[in-house]
Amino acid sequence: MAGFTVALMMIMIGVIIVSPCVYGKEFSDRKEIEVERLLKRLNKPALISIKSEDGDIIDCVPLHTQLAFDHPLLKNHIIQMRPSFIPESTSTYTNNYTNVTQAWHKNGVCPENTVSIRRIKKEDI
C-alpha cells in the first residue's frame, strides 16, 4: 500500500510541475494566433511594397482600402480628391506640395491613388 501511495504522490507532483508548462504553451499559442489575426486585419493588401534602408516595409495601399475606412462611421465615405470650395483669394486650384522626402523614397514611391503605410510587425503589437 505504501508503494502505491508513493507512486500516486509522484504522479501528482509530476502533474503539478508539468501542468503550468502545458497550459503556458496553450496560452502562448492562443496569443500568437490572436496577434497573427490582428496583423492580417491591420496590414492591408498592397499594390507594391518598398523596403526602407532602416528595415521598415512600406506598403502602397489603394486609397479606398486604407485602415481608416474600416471605421463604421466611414463605411460608405466618398473620397474627395479636390476641394469642393476654393477660397476667393485663390482663383485656381494649385498643387503647392513641397518636396518632402522620406528615407524609403530612395527605393521607390507609391503609385497615384495609393497611400503609403508602414507595415505593422509582431514587435509593434
Helices and strands as residue ranges (DSSP letters): H 2-42, E 48-51, E 57-62, G 63-65, G 67-70, G 72-74, G 103-107, E 114-118, G 122-124
